[in-house]
Structures are given as structure tokens and as C-alpha cells.
Amino acid sequence: MRRVYLDNNATTSIHPEVAAAIVPFLAGLYGNPSSLHWAGRDVRIYYDQARLQIADMIHAHPGEVVVTSCGTESDNHAIKGVAYGNSEKGGHIITTTVEHPGVLNVCKYLENKGFAVTYLPVDGQGQIEPDDVKKAIRKDTILISVMYANNETGTVFPIKEIGAIARERGVPFHSDMVQAMGKIDIDIHSLGVDLASFSGHKVYAPKGVGALYIREGLAIDNLIHGGHQEDGRRAGTENVIGIVAFGAACEIVRKEMQSEYNKIESLRKRLLEGILERVDHVRLNGHPTTRLPNTLNMSFEYVEAESLLMALDMNGIAVSSGSACSAGSTEPSHVLLAMSIPPEICQSAVRFSLGRENTEEDIDYVLSVIPEAVSRLRAMSPLYKR
Amino acid sequence: MAQGPYTATVMDHFMHPRNVGEIEDADGIAEVGSAACGDTTKLFLKIKDNRIVDAKFQTFGCSAAIASSSMTTEMIKGKTIEEALKITNKEVMDALGGLPEIKHHCSVMAEDSVKAAIEDYLRKKGKG
């Protein structure tokens, strides 16, 4: 059976050149990069080079990049690091209702610890209003955390405008950029962010490595205490294979980004238009234009998303319903609910997220499977009236 | 073929559900669950001489919900009302070869639909 992977926002395949880059570290280069001797030095050069590759991807200085284990660790480090480092100044945090659980649940945790949190609403297209950020700032606001691009809908947020507001008011600004990296160009210094989270496995590196950008001069508390690694900012023996892979992936993706994403954007358009042509009672969730090039979130009314996901899976097509982190739960997506989409339409939402390996043939195959799968499920649905 | 968290029987009943549809002159009808919560099922029963002679269903829900409804209609067809009322969600799950814990509620919905459709029949019968 043909297999088509359209769940690249959940994770990506490892790029073959990334796989090749880590082979020497599976056999031969085993030193601890913190060791002074030859074995450590042999590895250290690659470690430093990888940090530079990650920094180049976001146009940052290498000293501003702290290597972590994943995007969620980066989110935790950024938010708790600011909160615990500034708690004497009071504790009010501004975020949005549509953040990834890596941010949302850290904020909820801090609420239980006595911090106050404002969750900003989004409009029907999942967009936030920079002016709402300005209005929410209080005297005791210690942090603003707004994602660059939403993982479920692909809506891209006005980070630059929010960055300018944060600068003007002197409030540190964190952005979860996990889904933005590799899909849109990130010029970190021009965006006015102080902290930003990234993840390797969303850009064709393996799982288990992430990065946190910390603007030069900004001091935050550590999340993991121990040794002196990462310039004393993140303890624990360095994940050499992880960072080498992440670095290689950044270098490749940075070079290919423009051409890859023109291709991916046209495939996404082919998928969207193909679905609209072939299936009635569908709706696009998320912003129609201010969006990631690869993400398509659609509700197939009268059909529950998990059943459609399984029906597509039976045909070799991998998609997601809601975000992977809440899969298995019957709760509708918090992101779509925040967009004031009726709960039964949220239950019908499927996310297609494209990647570098997808082809026109993949999309045409998916378009040949969807109409029948949807009409079969609609024929069973008590909500569907012919 | 087993798929993801589901047994081969669940996938079979999901891909080839038995007894999908409506019964126009049904003797008992019930709709349980709600689309807003992710699952809703509608059950139609044809009852003759205290025995379920036909059962059909419509479900908006996950694959486990569809498979549970399908299996339930198979289990109640030919049974007396008293026998059908005794069928538990556990028996539905066992017949499916098990369901993941997070999907147990789907079999509860199937059991509830049988009870509610029989209640509807008894209510109508009482009036008539």
C-alpha cells in the first residue's frame, strides 16, 4: 500500500544528510566535549560548529543559543527561568489561549504557585491582536509569551509588533518558535524577542534535542542545575549526537528553505483546492493567508476526526486530529475552541501538515481517498442529512 | 488487522460496520451522547413479540464508538427485551477483543443506547 506522511507538524523524518552527519559519533567519536584531552577536543569542534549552525539559522550569536532536550524543555526553561528569577518584582505573565501545552501548562503550574496569568483570546481565524497585548501589560508583568506560529492551524502571529510593544514597556518576551523554524525565515534580533524555543525533530533532526535562544545580556534562572555545561546555563553531559544532527539539519533546511517551501506551499494549495472541489460541508480552520506554508486544518462536518484519521490510516495516509499531545483524548482542541468554533465542528477537524518528502502524486492519492472515506462515515452519521 | 490501539475485531467493525442505517417504522428509537462531546449514536429497534427482530444504528464518533455500536446491534438482534437489557458494556468490549481504557466510554454509550431505545419502545407501547 502507498504510504503518505502528512503529519510533519508532529514530527519529521530524519534528513539523509543529517543521518550521515551523525554516523562518526556512533562509531569513533565518543569523547565528552567538556573533557580537555584529545577525545574531548575531537568532539568539541563539532559541538561548537553545530551551535554555530543553529545560531545561523535564526541569525543569532552562537553564545545566545543554549542546547536543550526538546522544545518543551526550552519553554519550561524560558518561562520558569524568568518567573523564578524575577519573582521579587511580582508575578504577572501574559500568554495566549492557543499556546502549545509546553507553554500553557507551565503557565497553569505557575498560577498554582501564586503567579497571575492573562490568557489572550484569538479571533475566528486564530489570530491575536497586538493591541490586546499592550492593554494586558500591568506594572507587575514579568513576561509575555506568544508563539510564532500555531501548531494546529498554522496561523502566524504578529511577533514583530508584539516584540516592539514588549521592548517599549521593558517586559521580557518569549516566543515558542518550534513550528516556525524551517518554515519561515527567523531573523531573531529584528523580531524583538528575548527568548525563543526550538525543536530539532520538527526540522528533520532526531527527537531529543532542542534549543533555547537567550538574548545576550538577559539573565534568567536555570531550569536544570548541575555541571557547567552550556556556559553554566543548562547542566548535563552534552547530547553530542543530538546537537550535531540539529546543526546539520539547520544548515540544510536554511539553504533549501525557500525552494522547498514554495514547493510545499503549492502542494498544500493543491490539497486544499482538491478537497474543496470534491467534498461539500468542509471548512478551513485558521488564517487563510497569514499562515505557515505547510499546514492545512479542515473540518469535515458530520464526521468525527478520529474515525476519519483511522479510515485514512487504513489507506496508508498519516494525518492528525487535534494536536498529537492531546490525541487519545475526546476533548475538542483548545485551539479551535478558542477560535469560537462550535464544539462539534472542532470534533471534525483534521490537520494535514506537509513536509519536504511530499510529492504531487502523494496529494493526488490523498485526494482520491478522502471523498470516499468522508462519504462512508457521513452515511453512518446521525448528524448528516442528505 | 489490528491498527494503532485497536484490535482486528474493532477495525473490522469500524471498516465494515454491521446494521448501519435507519428503520423507518422502528418501535423504539434512542439518541445518546452529544456531538459536542465527540460521540453521539442513534439506535433503531424493530420489536415483535417481545423480541428484537431488527436493529440499526447511526454514529458520529471515533472508530471505537462506531465499532461498539456495530457489535452491539449484532449482539441484540434476535434477543428478547429482557436478554438485551442484560447486555453490559463489558460484554460489548469483550466481544470486540477489548478497547483502550480511554475508549471504554464508547461501549458505555452503546449499552446506554440499547436501554434507552427499549425504554422508548416500552413507553410507546404503554401509551398505545
Boltz contact constraints between the chains, C-beta under 6 A:
constraints:
  - contact:
      token1: [A, 304]
      token2: [B, 60]
      max_distance: 6.0
  - contact:
      token1: [A, 304]
      token2: [B, 61]
      max_distance: 6.0
  - contact:
      token1: [A, 304]
      token2: [B, 62]
      max_distance: 6.0
  - contact:
      token1: [A, 306]
      token2: [B, 62]
      max_distance: 6.0
  - contact:
      token1: [A, 307]
      token2: [B, 62]
      max_distance: 6.0
  - contact:
      token1: [A, 307]
      token2: [B, 63]
      max_distance: 6.0
  - contact:
      token1: [A, 310]
      token2: [B, 63]
      max_distance: 6.0
  - contact:
      token1: [A, 328]
      token2: [B, 102]
      max_distance: 6.0
  - contact:
      token1: [A, 330]
      token2: [B, 38]
      max_distance: 6.0
  - contact:
      token1: [A, 343]
      token2: [B, 36]
      max_distance: 6.0
  - contact:
      token1: [A, 344]
      token2: [B, 35]
      max_distance: 6.0
  - contact:
      token1: [A, 344]
      token2: [B, 36]
      max_distance: 6.0
  - contact:
      token1: [A, 347]
      token2: [B, 38]
      max_distance: 6.0
  - contact:
      token1: [A, 380]
      token2: [B, 20]
      max_distance: 6.0
  - contact:
      token1: [A, 380]
      token2: [B, 58]
      max_distance: 6.0
  - contact:
      token1: [A, 380]
      token2: [B, 59]
      max_distance: 6.0
  - contact:
      token1: [A, 381]
      token2: [B, 60]
      max_distance: 6.0
  - contact:
      token1: [A, 382]
      token2: [B, 42]
      max_distance: 6.0
  - contact:
      token1: [A, 382]
      token2: [B, 58]
      max_distance: 6.0
  - contact:
      token1: [A, 383]
      token2: [B, 35]
      max_distance: 6.0
  - contact:
      token1: [A, 383]
      token2: [B, 60]
      max_distance: 6.0
